[in-house]
């Protein structure tokens, strides 16, 4: 291998913060060293809400009502009014909403995707007629059918908008 085919690696030591060595004397154990400092933040980019928000909506199957998923949020709560976690998407006014829990499901934004997660609802969340177990999540794709509760009584279709 010749030197022209080797990629040049930047000197990370030159960009890192200088190391600080702290010591402590612990009775019966002698001198101990503190853990090394964390790496510079530019080496581990944070995942956050995308610079361009994702615009999406839920279409209520039974009434054809369209509900926009609030853009710019990391978590969107779905349920009925309550005094613990007020819903961002309130389904109390829809027919058969008695099958929906007050704190039913969350839609989470990660990167350029929406994920739905059942947060321990009494009657479950179903994606395309398959149960979504509490704590598990599903990456939403346009056309996915989301049923809140048993019996497909309160159902939405997930769609992207512009």
N, C-alpha and C positions, 0 to 999 in steps of 0.2 A: 504494500500500500504506500503510495507516495504522499508527500505533504500537501499536494494540491487537491486531493480528494477528501481530506479530513475537514469536517465542519469546525469552525472556530466557536468555542464555548466561551461565553462571557464570564468574567471573573466575578462570581457572586460575592466573594469576600469583600470586594471593593465597594459593593452597593449595600451590604448588610450593615446594620447598626453595630458599633463596637461592642464586644462582649463585656459584660460586667460580672466579675467574679465575687460573689458574696459568700462569706463563710460564717459558720456559727459553731460554738463549742457547746456540746450537749453533755451534761454530767454523765459519766459512765460510758459514753460512746466516743468521746474525743471530738475532733473537728469534722464537720460535714460540709459538703458543698451544696449550694442551691442548684436547682435545675437550670439548664441553659435557657437563654431568652428565646421567645418564639421567633420564627422566621419572619422576614420582612413581609408586610401584607401584600405587596405586589406579586409575590410568588403564588398566592392563593386567592384568586379573584372570588369575590362574594357572589352568590346567586341571589338575585333580587327580582323584583317585578320588572318586566321588560320595559325598555325605553318607550316602545310603541305599545300602548295598551291593546289587549285582545278584546274585540267587540263581539259579544255573543248574546244570544237570547234563548229563552225557554218558551216554547209554544204549548199552551195547555191544550191537550188533545180534545177534552170534552167540550170546551167552550171556544176554542181557537183564539184565546186571549194570549197576547205576546207580552212577555216580561223580560226586560233587558237585564242582563247580569251587569251589576255596576262595575265599570272599568276602573282600573287603577287600584283595586283592592287585592290584597293577598288572600284573604278568606272572606267568603260570602256565606252567611248563615241562611238556611232554609228551614221554615217552620211556621209556628203560630205565635202570636204575642205572648210574652211571658216576662217575668221580672228578673230573670237571670241573664239570658242572652237574647236580646231582641232580634227578630229575624230581619235580614236585609231583603229577603224575598218572602213575603207574607202570603201564605196560602189559605188563611182563615176564611176568606170570602168565596172560595170555590166549592162547588157541590161535593159532598162526601168528604169534606176536610176533617171529619172526625177520625179518620184513619191515620192522619198525619200527627206526629208528635210535636210538642211545642218546640223542642230542640231536636230536629230530625236529621238533617244532613248538612254538610259543608261542601262548597265548591272552593277549591284551592287553586291559585295560579302559581305555576312554577315554570319559569322560562316563557316559552310561547305556547303553553298548554294549560287547559283546565282539567282538573281532577275532581271527581266527586267521591265523598266518603260518608258512609252512614256513621253517625256519632252516637249510636246506641238507641235508636228509635224503637218504640214498642212493636210496630208492625212491619219494620224492615224497609229497605230500599232495593229496588230491582232495576237492573240495567239490561235492556233487551231481553226481558223475561227471565233473567238469571239473578238470584239473590246476591246482594253485595253484603258480605259479612261486616259487622261493626269493626271499625279500625282498618279495614282494607279499603283500598281506593281503586278507582277505575279512571283511566285517561279518556276523557270525553272526545268523541269524534262526531262530526256533523251527521245528523240522522239518528243518533243514539236515542233510545226510548227510556225515559227515567220514570219509574212508577214509585210514588211515595206511599207506602203501605200496601197491604195485601189486596188482591182482587182487581188491580189495574183501574182503580176508581179515580185516582188523582195522578194523571200521567202527563208528562211533558216530552217534547222533542227538542233536543239540543241543536242549535243552528249558529253558525258564525254569521256576522253581519259586517258591513263595511262602514 
